């Protein structure tokens, strides 16, 4: 039989989460963000769950081709825009909308010969300091774009750096509103955190929201709020089984480096998962898992192919018991991906995107 590890993509959870962010930002259109191969879930696998979105947002042309191949005829937005002039030809052929965040991209458009003008999203750097025109240069960029026959409609966008934290979005929203107040065009500002926390404000939700991580069932402001608070459901489950049991005496150690020592008699379940499957090596003793739907903890160091779990307090657990690394167990219990991510010093995004190719994936 194959190794007993499997990831499951939950179609109904994707639909539920999409509806939840719509509810949080009423009247706004929703981009289904499927960059990074749909946050590691697989664009083709999430298609049925997310096809109710108003458009799809992604990064590269190959991803855009995949979405079009699925039959999508609606809007597709390239969040980083084009990387070289010849990309504009494919934008025309696939009818892609694309971000413009620098002078070089405007130069490419000015030299581009096209029969169909482009829909572009002018990006302002309102404080994130990654991509985008500085506020004092944004209107000049808009004027340049507006003068080009290669450009049809200009929309406006920015990205919040602290929507998930105490600083919030007010400082960036004020800059964006001041610079763009009398400019025409649709606007898109809000990521998952802004949509859920501030989406009731029409100025924040604007015309389009761009929820990413929330659609996949991770809380954008964990540990401040968990998925239950936001009413989100896990879109991915990673599950395996116990493939061996060890009995420890006080003083016995577990795994490489012997960095866990038993201080009492213990039962240890060895599970078929490791960092070669995409589980973070930094998730050390204390990281939660579910064994037959009940909470347990990792002990010792994560290995390439195996993890050791304390099942001392679970007398019915043993060979073949189901172990949920994140997501939904067979009995309905949920372990949010945010919990093991935090234990490993990272975020749920990284765990989703890091699922290894050797892990078989099932669509439910």
N, C-alpha and C positions, 0 to 999 in steps of 0.2 A: 504494500500500500504506500501511497505517497506520504511524505513527511507531514505530520498533522498540524500544519499552520496555514491559515487562510485569512485574507482580508475580505470584508464584505462591504459593498457600497449600497446604502439604503436609499432607494429612489423616493419613497414616501417621505423620508426625513428631509431630503432636499426640497421637495415640494412644500413641506410644512415650513421649513426655515425661510424659503422665499416668500411665502405668505406672511410670515411673522415680520420680516423687515418691511414689507409693503404696509402692514398695519402700523408700524412705528413711524413711517414717513408717508402719510396719506397724500394722495394726488400726485406724488412723484413717480416718474417712470424709473424702472429698475434695470441697471446693467447686471447681467449675470457675469461675474468676473471669473474667467476660466484660464487665466495666465498660469504658467508653470504646470501645464497639463492638468488644469482644473485642480490646482493645489495638491497634485499627486494622486488625485482620484481617477484621472483619465477622462479626457473630454468626451469620448464616445460613451463612457460608462455613466456620466452624469447627465447626458443629453435629455433623456426622458424626464428626469427630475427638474431640470432647469429650463426646458423649452418654453415655459410660461413667462420667462423674462421678456422685457421689451427690447433688449439688445444684448450683445455679448461684448465684453471688454477683455482684451488679451494683449500680448506683447509682440509676437512675431508673425510673419506672413505664413509660415507653415501651419501654425495654429488656426489662422484665419481660413486657410484652405480646407482644413479639417472640418471646421464649423459649416462652411458652405457645402461641403460634400455630404453633410448630414441632412441637407435640405433647407437650411436656414436662409431666408431671403431678406430678413430684416437688418437693422443696423449692426455693424461690427466696428468697434473702436480700437485702434492701435494706441495703447496707453503711453508708449514712448515715441510714437510717431515713426517716421522712416529713418533708416540709418545711412542710406545712400540714394542718389538720384534715381537709379533704375527701379528702386522699390515703388516709385510713384506709378509706374506702368501697371504693376500688379494691383495697386490700390484702385486704379481705374477699372481694371478688368474684373476685380472682385467686388467693386463698389464699397470700398472701405472708407470709413471716416478715420481721420488720424490727428494725433496731437502735434502741435507745433510749439516747441519750447525754447528754440534758439534761432539766431539769425541765419545760421547755415541752412536750416530747414526751409526758411523763407526763400533763401537764394535758390535752393533746389526747385521749389515750386515756380519761381520766376523764370527758370530756364526750361521748365517742363512743357512739352507740347501735348495737349490733350483736347479731345472733342467734348469731354464731359468735365465741367468744373468740380472741384473737390470740396467736400464738407470738412472743415478743420476745427479743432478745438485749441484755442489759444490758451496756453498754460501760464499762470502767474505764480511766481515764487513769493508767496505771502509770508514765509517764515520757516518753511521746511528746509530750505537751502539745499535741495537736490536739483531737480529739473525745474525750469521755468524762467520767464523773464522777471527781472526785478520790477517792483511796482512802478518805479519812475520811468521804466522803459516799456511798460506794457502797452500804453496807448500808442506809442510810435510803432510798435510791432503790429498792432491792430490796423493802423492806418496803412502800413505797407501791404498787409494781407488784403485789405479792402480794395486796394487799387489794382490788384492782380486779376486779370480775366480768368486765370486758372483756379480761382477760388470762388466758390458759390456762396456758402453760408459760413459764418464764423460764430462758433460757440465759445464759451468761456469756462475755464476750470482752474481749480487749485487743489491742494492736498493738505489736510490738517496733520500736524506733527504730534499733537497732544490731546486728541479727542478722547483717548482712553484714560487720561490722567487728571490730576488736580488742576493743572494749568488751563485745560480746556481749549476752547476754540475762539473765544471772543476777540483776542488780539489779532488773529489772522482774518477772521470774518470782517472786522472793522477795516482792515487794509484793503481787502478784496472789494468790499462794498464802496469804499471811497473812490477807488480807481475806476471801477466798472459801472458806476451808478447810471450813467446816461448812455452806455453802450448797448446796442441791440444784441439779441442772440440768446439761445438757451444757456443755462448754467448747470454745472455739476461740481459739487464740492465734497460731498460726504462719503466717507468710508463706512465700514461696519459700525465702529464706535460712535461716530457722529450721527449716523442714521438712527441707532437705537437710543442713544442718550439725548439727542437734541432734535430728532426728526420732526417733532411736533411743531417746531418753529419753521414757518414757510421759507424764511430767508436761508435757513440751513439746508433744508431738504432740496430747495430750488427745483429745477426741472427734472434732473436725473440724480439718483443716488447710486453709489458704487460699492455695494456690500460684497466683501470677499469672504473673510474667515467666518462670519456669522452664518452664511449660507451653508457652510460645511459643518456647522454644529459646534463651533468653539466660541467661547465668550471673548469678545474683543477687549474687555477690561478686567479679565481675571488677574489677581484674586479679589479685586473689588466686588465684582459680581460674577456669579457662576452661570452656567448654561440654564439651570432651573430658573434663576431670576429672570432671564431674558426669554424663557419659553422656547429654547432651542433644543433640537434633537441631534444626536451624533449621526453624521452621514457616512462615517467609516468605522467599522469594527475590525480590530486585529485580534484574532483568537488563536489559541493553540491548545495543547493537552500536556498533561504530566506524562513523561516517558520513563521516569524512574523515581524511586523513593529511597532516601537515606535516613538512618537513625543516628543521631548525634548524642554523644555523652558530653557532660560539662567539660569545657576545655578544648573540644574539637573545633577545628576551623573549617571554613567553606571557601572553595574557589581560589583563583589566582591571587597571590599576594597575602593570602590568609588574613584578609582585612575584616573578617567577621569571626568572632569566637563565641560559641554557645556557652551560656552561663547556667544552663539547666538542660535536661534531656529535651531533645527536639526531633520533630519529623520534618524533613526537607523534601519538597517536590522539585524535581528537575524538569524543566519545561523546554519544549522545542522552539526556541526563539533566541536570537542574539543580535549583536550589532550588525552582522552580515545580512540580517533581515530588515534592518533599518531602525531597530530599537536602540535608543541612545546608550552608549557605554557609560555615560556619566550618571545614569540612574542607579544609584547605589542603595545600600541598606535603608529600608523604610519606604521606598517607592511603592505606591499601592498597585495592586492587581485584584482581579476578582477570580476566585476559585469556586467553580460551580455556583457562581453568582454571589458569593460572599467575599467580603473584603479580606485581603491578606497582604503580606508585604514581601518585597524582594529582600534577600539577605546575601551579602557578598557581592562580588564583582560580576557585571554582565560580561559573558564570554562571546566569542564569535557566533556560536550556534546554540548556546544554552544559557538559561537563567535559573537560579535557585530561589525557591519561594518557601517561606515558613508556613507549614500547614499543621503545626502542632495543635492549634486550637480548632482544627477542622477534622474531627475523627473520621468522617465519611469520605474525605478526600483521599485519592490515591491514584494508582495507575489508570490513565485514561480520563481523569477529571478534566473538565473544560477550564481553561484559563483565559480570561479576557484581559488583554494588555491595555486596550482602550475601546470604548464604544459600548455596545449593548450585549449583555449576556443572554443566554437562552431563556433564563427565567424572568427577563425583563429588567434586571438591575442594570444601572448605567454607571460607567466610570468615564467621566469626561476626559478627553485627550489632554485637557489643560493640566490635570493633576500630575501624570507622569512627566509631562513637559517641564512643569515647574520644578519637580524633583531633580530633573536633569539640568536645571539652570538654563532652560530655553523656553520656547513658546510652541504652541500647538502647530503653527504653520510648518515648523521645521520637521516635526514628526510626520505630518501628512506628506510633505514633499519628499521625505527621505525614505519612504517605503521602497524596499529593494525589489528589483525585477524578479528575483527568485521566489517571491511570495505570490502564490496564486490568488487571483481576485475573482470574487463572485458578485453578481449583481442581484440584489433582492428587490 
